[in-house]
């Protein structure tokens, strides 16, 4: 398996701050991005396992990605957590992440199912097919 990126350094998984009414706190999020940059990180993972993705709508997740890309202004790598409960959902989120300009995606297989090895490989192969973004990351035999 050949990786198509040369990322290195620290990539913390960011929390997603919310206001008292439960909406995305963009001001605090931008401040966190600046703090991470000032501390020398090479990238961040947003809406990952600590980013409360499971409690956010797809539109809210896309907004977080857009703000991360804009706030970072290319100074660090932005990785979007595009995990979802199913392949269709994860594929749509991964396409959206590409469209808003993130540098890469972090995904888990859908939870709550007992997938075979081939099913998991096919899942990731499908997601890797997002043209021009994830490329041919998986080189293993799917048979």
Helices and strands as residue ranges (DSSP letters): E 11-13, H 26-38, E 43-46, G 53-55, H 58-72, E 77-81, H 87-100, E 104-106, H 117-128
